[in-house]
Amino acid sequence: MTAILLAAGVGKRLHGRSGGRPKCLIEVGGKTLLCRLLDALAAAGVSDVAVVVGFGAEAVRDALDPPPPGLRIGVVANPRYREGAILSLWAARAALTGPVLVMDADVLCAPTLMLLVEGGRVRNVVRGGAPGYELSGESVGFLKLSGEAARLLADLLERRLAAGDTDIEHEEVYPELLALVEVGYERIDGLPWTEIDFPEDVTHAEREILPRLGE
């Protein structure tokens, strides 16, 4: 299993808190968000990680040297990071040849997205939800795929980019994938997590989430 960490975004809304550094390098409880994700991946037995960088690339590269024990880290550059996040995932397409875990690298746990479920499988991932589904819930921003599904995602990304869709989020390609591949979900009711998108989210993470994580 290879993990793709998408860490190329600008994160303008957090520049006051981050000092203009990439959002994934914000410290929560004395550890950067990036470090926390890498530690979690190592603990889960993942050994290969592709980190996609863009804004503040050198700062992220410096934070990865030396890499955490047990992890082989490759850094992939997305020079067009000011466009849609689809380009960041496409930059890591070399990892979309086998089992893969696609993750945002700039969060304590999750961005706010809605999983829309019908017949026991995820059918859509959109912001704000939509009517007509049996179950909706927030996504933790992690997508785990088999090798076959990862290769299919690479094909779908290529088609959208060939059509000129360079300003969209990578999640906007997922409905096409979900129509072809069965993707399930894990409920996280009651588990501590928070979106990190605004300065107040960092405060919430430090005051409310870390104590629930035993820190």
C-alpha positions as CSV (number, residue, x, y, z in Angstrom):
1,M,0.0,0.0,0.0
2,T,1.3,3.4,-1.0
3,A,0.0,6.6,0.5
4,I,-0.3,9.8,-1.6
5,L,-0.2,12.9,0.7
6,L,-1.5,16.0,-1.1
7,A,0.4,18.9,0.4
8,A,0.7,21.4,-2.4
9,G,-2.0,23.9,-1.6
10,V,-1.5,27.6,-0.6
11,G,-3.8,27.6,2.5
12,K,-4.2,31.4,2.4
13,R,-6.8,31.5,5.2
14,L,-4.2,30.1,7.6
15,H,-1.2,32.3,6.7
16,G,-1.6,34.4,9.8
17,R,-1.3,31.2,11.9
18,S,1.3,29.5,9.8
19,G,3.6,32.4,9.2
20,G,3.1,32.0,5.4
21,R,4.3,28.4,5.6
22,P,2.4,25.5,4.0
23,K,-0.7,24.5,6.1
24,C,0.6,21.0,6.6
25,L,3.5,22.5,8.7
26,I,1.2,24.1,11.2
27,E,2.0,22.7,14.7
28,V,-0.8,21.3,16.8
29,G,0.4,20.2,20.3
30,G,4.0,20.7,19.3
31,K,3.9,18.4,16.2
32,T,3.2,19.4,12.6
33,L,0.1,18.1,10.9
34,L,2.4,16.4,8.3
35,C,4.4,14.7,11.0
36,R,1.3,13.4,12.7
37,L,0.0,11.9,9.4
38,L,3.4,10.3,8.7
39,D,3.6,8.8,12.1
40,A,0.1,7.4,11.7
41,L,1.0,5.8,8.4
42,A,4.1,4.2,9.8
43,A,2.1,2.8,12.7
44,A,-0.4,1.4,10.3
45,G,2.3,-0.5,8.4
46,V,2.4,1.8,5.3
47,S,6.0,2.0,4.1
48,D,5.9,4.0,0.9
49,V,4.6,7.6,0.8
50,A,4.4,10.0,-2.1
51,V,4.2,13.6,-0.9
52,V,3.0,16.1,-3.5
53,V,4.4,19.6,-2.9
54,G,3.8,23.0,-4.5
55,F,3.5,26.1,-2.4
56,G,6.4,26.3,0.1
57,A,7.9,23.1,-1.5
58,E,11.3,23.6,0.0
59,A,9.9,24.0,3.6
60,V,8.0,20.7,3.2
61,R,11.1,19.0,1.7
62,D,13.1,20.2,4.7
63,A,10.5,18.9,7.1
64,L,10.8,15.4,5.5
65,D,14.6,15.2,6.0
66,P,15.3,12.9,7.6
67,P,12.2,10.8,7.0
68,P,10.5,9.1,9.9
69,P,11.8,5.6,10.6
70,G,10.2,2.9,8.5
71,L,9.0,5.2,5.7
72,R,10.3,5.5,2.2
73,I,9.2,9.0,1.1
74,G,9.2,10.3,-2.5
75,V,8.5,14.0,-3.2
76,V,6.6,14.9,-6.3
77,A,6.3,18.5,-7.4
78,N,3.1,20.2,-8.7
79,P,4.3,23.5,-10.2
80,R,0.6,24.4,-11.1
81,Y,-0.5,24.2,-7.5
82,R,-2.5,27.4,-7.8
83,E,-5.0,25.6,-10.1
84,G,-7.3,22.8,-9.1
85,A,-6.2,20.0,-6.7
86,I,-6.8,17.5,-9.6
87,L,-3.3,18.5,-10.8
88,S,-1.8,17.5,-7.5
89,L,-3.2,14.0,-7.7
90,W,-2.2,13.8,-11.3
91,A,1.3,14.7,-10.4
92,A,1.4,11.5,-8.2
93,R,0.0,9.3,-11.0
94,A,3.0,7.0,-10.8
95,A,1.6,5.8,-7.5
96,L,-1.7,5.0,-9.1
97,T,-0.6,1.6,-10.4
98,G,-1.2,-0.5,-7.2
99,P,-3.1,-0.3,-3.9
100,V,-3.1,3.3,-2.8
101,L,-4.4,5.6,0.0
102,V,-5.1,9.1,-1.2
103,M,-5.0,11.6,1.7
104,D,-5.0,15.4,2.3
105,A,-1.8,16.2,4.2
106,D,-2.9,19.5,5.7
107,V,-5.4,18.3,8.3
108,L,-5.5,16.8,11.7
109,C,-8.0,14.4,10.4
110,A,-10.4,15.6,7.8
111,P,-11.7,18.3,5.4
112,T,-15.4,18.7,5.4
113,L,-16.9,16.6,2.6
114,M,-20.1,14.6,2.3
115,L,-20.2,10.9,1.6
116,L,-23.5,10.0,0.0
117,V,-24.4,6.3,0.4
118,E,-27.0,4.1,-1.5
119,G,-27.2,0.4,-1.3
120,G,-24.3,0.1,1.2
121,R,-21.7,1.8,-1.0
122,V,-20.5,5.3,-1.6
123,R,-22.0,6.8,-4.6
124,N,-20.8,10.4,-4.5
125,V,-18.5,12.8,-2.6
126,V,-19.7,16.4,-2.7
127,R,-19.6,19.6,-0.6
128,G,-22.8,20.2,1.2
129,G,-24.5,16.9,0.5
130,A,-27.5,16.2,-1.8
131,P,-31.0,14.7,-1.5
132,G,-32.1,11.3,-2.4
133,Y,-29.5,9.1,-0.7
134,E,-30.0,6.6,2.1
135,L,-27.2,8.0,4.2
136,S,-24.9,11.0,4.2
137,G,-21.9,11.7,6.4
138,E,-18.7,13.7,6.5
139,S,-15.7,12.2,4.8
140,V,-12.3,12.1,6.6
141,G,-10.7,12.9,3.3
142,F,-9.0,9.5,2.9
143,L,-9.7,7.2,-0.1
144,K,-8.4,3.7,-0.2
145,L,-8.3,1.9,-3.5
146,S,-7.1,-1.4,-4.9
147,G,-4.5,-1.5,-7.7
148,E,-7.2,-2.0,-10.3
149,A,-9.3,0.9,-9.0
150,A,-6.2,3.2,-8.7
151,R,-5.4,2.6,-12.4
152,L,-8.9,3.4,-13.3
153,L,-8.7,6.6,-11.3
154,A,-5.6,7.5,-13.2
155,D,-7.4,7.0,-16.5
156,L,-10.3,9.2,-15.4
157,L,-8.0,11.9,-14.2
158,E,-6.2,11.9,-17.6
159,R,-9.5,12.2,-19.5
160,R,-10.6,15.2,-17.4
161,L,-7.3,16.9,-17.8
162,A,-7.4,16.3,-21.6
163,A,-10.8,18.0,-21.6
164,G,-9.2,21.1,-20.0
165,D,-10.5,20.5,-16.4
166,T,-7.5,21.8,-14.6
167,D,-9.2,24.0,-12.1
168,I,-11.3,21.4,-10.4
169,E,-10.8,19.5,-7.1
170,H,-9.8,15.9,-7.4
171,E,-12.9,14.9,-5.6
172,E,-15.0,16.1,-8.6
173,V,-13.6,13.1,-10.5
174,Y,-14.7,10.6,-7.8
175,P,-18.4,10.2,-8.9
176,E,-17.2,8.7,-12.2
177,L,-15.0,6.3,-10.3
178,L,-17.7,5.4,-7.8
179,A,-20.1,4.5,-10.6
180,L,-17.6,1.9,-11.8
181,V,-15.9,0.7,-8.5
182,E,-17.6,-0.4,-5.3
183,V,-16.2,1.7,-2.5
184,G,-17.4,1.2,1.1
185,Y,-17.1,3.4,4.1
186,E,-16.3,3.2,7.8
187,R,-18.3,5.1,10.4
188,I,-16.4,7.3,12.7
189,D,-19.2,8.3,15.0
190,G,-17.8,9.7,18.3
191,L,-14.1,9.6,17.2
192,P,-12.1,12.7,17.7
193,W,-11.3,14.6,14.6
194,T,-11.5,18.1,13.2
195,E,-11.1,20.0,10.0
196,I,-8.2,22.4,9.9
197,D,-9.1,25.2,7.5
198,F,-9.2,28.4,9.6
199,P,-7.1,29.7,12.6
200,E,-9.9,28.9,15.0
201,D,-9.8,25.3,13.9
202,V,-6.2,25.0,15.2
203,T,-7.3,26.4,18.6
204,H,-10.2,23.9,18.6
205,A,-7.8,21.1,17.8
206,E,-5.5,22.0,20.6
207,R,-8.2,22.6,23.2
208,E,-10.8,19.9,22.3
209,I,-9.3,17.2,20.1
210,L,-5.8,16.6,21.5
211,P,-7.1,15.9,25.0
212,R,-9.4,13.3,23.5
213,L,-6.4,11.8,21.8
214,G,-4.7,11.5,25.2
215,E,-2.3,14.4,24.6
